[in-house]
Amino acid sequence: MLRAENLHKSFGDLPILKGIDLHVKKSEVISIVGSSGAGKTTLLQILGTLDKPDQGLLQIDGINPFDLSQKKISEFRNKSIGFIFQSHQLLPEFSTIENVMLPSLIKGVSKKQAYEEAYKLLELLKLDSRIQHKPSELSGGEQQRVAVCRSLINQPQIIFADEPSGNLDSKNAQELHELFFFLRKELHQTFVIVTHNEILANMADRKIIIKDGILSK
C-alpha cells in the first residue's frame, strides 16, 4: 500500500529525516512513536504528500505522487488519503454531516450522493442522531469521530493520524483507539498513526520508533 525509501528532509542546516525506509501493507495499522523533535510529524506530512522530501522515493498504491503536477497531487490526496488531526479541524459554521460531506463535494460527487455516503458513515460510528449539530454542540469524543468519518468519506487507500487522541480523556481515547481497529475489520482500512499514547501504540500491528530522524522497529 505504501512504500517509502531513503527519505531525507532538512530545514536549513538542520537534518530532520536521515534516510527513512517504511513499507505498509493494506489493512495494516502502524504506530510511529518518538520524542518531540524526532521527526514524527515531518515524516507524516511527507507520507501524506503535504510536504516534499529533499530526496527519496514515496509510492502509495503504486503511484509516486511527487511525479504529479500540483493540481494532480491535490486530486490524488483528496481521493486516496485521509487525515485525522489532534485538533479535529472541523469547520465551526458547518453541521456534522456537512463537515463529513466536504471532501466528497470537493471530489465532485453530487450533493445527494455525498449526503447518503456521509450518513452511512455517521450511522456506522453511531453519530446519526447528531447530524445537524455544529461542532460546538458535540463532545470532544464526538468531534473526533466526526473527523474520522470525514477522513473515510472518499474511501481512501490509507489514513494518516497525527496524535488523534491527544486532546481526549482516557475513556474517549480508548473508544477512538478501538474504532480504528473496528474500521480495519469492517472497511479493511489502512492506518499510519503518530502518537505519544503508549496504549494505542502497543495496540498496532507494528510499533515503529523514530529517533534522530531514523526508524527502528
N, C-alpha and C positions, 0 to 999 in steps of 0.2 A: 504493500500500500504506500509506504513512504521509504525513500532511500536517500540518505544524506551522507556524503563522503567528503572528508577533508575540508570541512567548513572553517573558514577563518574570518574574523571580524575585529577590526581595531577602531578606536575613536581617537583620532590624532595619533600620538605616540603610544597610546595605551592599548595593548592587545587584550581583547575580551575573550574571544574564542580562538583556540590554538590547534585546530585540526580535529573537528568533531566528526565522528562516524556513528550513524544511527540508522538501523533498519527496523521498521514497524510493520507487522503483518495485519491483514484485515481482521477486524473484530478483536484486536488486542487492546488491552488497557495498560498503558505505560505511565509510570510516575517518574518525574525528574525532581530530585531534591538537591539541596546545597545551600551553603551560607549566603547571606546577602552579598551581592557583588561578584558572585561566582560565574555569572553569565546566563542564568536560567531564563530571564525574560528576553534577553537579546537572542538567545537560541530560539525561543518560541516565536518571536517576531519574524525571524528568518524562515523558520519552518512554515509559518503561516503566510508567507510572502508579503508581510508588511514592511520588511526591510531586506536589503540585498547583502549577501556575503561579499567580502573582498575577494575571496576565491573559494572554490569547491563546487560540488555538484548537489543539486536537490531535484528529486523526482517524486511526484505524487501521482500514483496510479499510472506510472509510465510517462508522465509529462513533466518536462522541465519548465516551470512557469516563468523563469527568468529569461527564457528564449522568446517569450511572447512580448508583444507591444504593451504599453501601459494600459491601454483600453482592454486588451485581451486578458491581461493579468487580473484586472478588476472583475471582469466577467468570470474568469476561472475561480477567483476567490469567492465570489458570490454563489456560484453553483456547487463548488467542490469542497469548500472549507467552512466549518462552523467555529464560532468563537464564544467562549464563556469567560467573563471577566469578574474580578473580585467585587467591583462596584456595580454590577448588573448592567449599567449603561442603558437603562430603559428611558424612553422619551416621556417626560412627565405629563405632557399635554395629551398623550395618546392613551387609549384604553388598553387593557391586557391583550385583547385579540388583535387590535391594530398594531401593537408593538410586535407581536408574533408574525403578523402578515407582511410586515415591511420588506424583509429580504425577498420574499416571493414576488411582491409587486415590482420591486426593482429589477428582478429577473425577467419581468414581462408577462407574468401569469395574470389571468383575468381576476378581477376583484372577487367574483363569485367562487372561483376555484381556490384562491388564496384563503378566503374565509373558511371554506369547507376543510381544507388541509390544516389550517390553524386550529380550528375547533376540535378536530380529531386528536391533535397532539395535546391540547389543553385537557381534553377528556381523559386521555391516556394518563396524564400526570395529575388527574383529579383536581383540575382548576376550572372545569366547565361552569361552575357556579359563580366564577369571578371574572367572566369575560369582559364585562363592561366597566370594571373597576379601574381607576387610574393607579399608577404605581404607588402613590402616597397613601392609598387606601389598602395596600397589601402589607403583610408582614415581610420581614427580611427573607424568610424561607420561601414564601410565595413569590416574591420578586425574583429570586434566583431560579425557581422552577420556570417562571415565565421566560427568563433569559435562556434556559435550556431549551424550551420549546422553540424560541426564535432561532437558536443555533441549528435546530433539526429541520426547519421548515422546507429547505431546499434539498433535503435528503443528501447531505454532504458525504464525501468519501471519508472524511476524517474531521474530528473536532479537537481543537486546542483549547485547553482551560488553564487560565493563569490565576492561581490562588483562589479557586472557585468557592471555597468555604471559609475564606479568610475573615469575612465580616459576619459570619453566622455563629450563633451559640452552639453548644455541643450537640443538642438534640437535633436542630435543623441541619447541622453539618453532617451528622450521621445519616439522616434521611437523604441528603443530597448525595453522599457517597454511595449509598445503596441504590440510588436512582441510576447512577452511571452504569452499574452492573445489570440492572433491570433493562436498560436501553440496549446494552450489548447483547443480552439474551433475546429481547423482543425484536430489535431492529438490526442486529449484527453490526452495531456502531463501533467505530474505532476511536479511541481517546488517547491523547497525549496530554498529561496533566502535570503542570508545575505546582508544587505545593510544599508548604512548611509543615503540613499536618501529617504526623507520622502514622496515624491510624489509616488515613487514606493512602498514603504512600505504600504501606505494607499490604493493603488490600489488592494492589495492582498485580497484574501478571508478571511484570518486571519492574523493579525499582532501580533507577539509574542515578548515580551520584555525579554531579558536576563539581569539580574543584579546580580552581585556577584555569578555567577555560578548557578543561579536558574531561571526558566522560570516563567513569569507571563503573563496573557492574557489581 
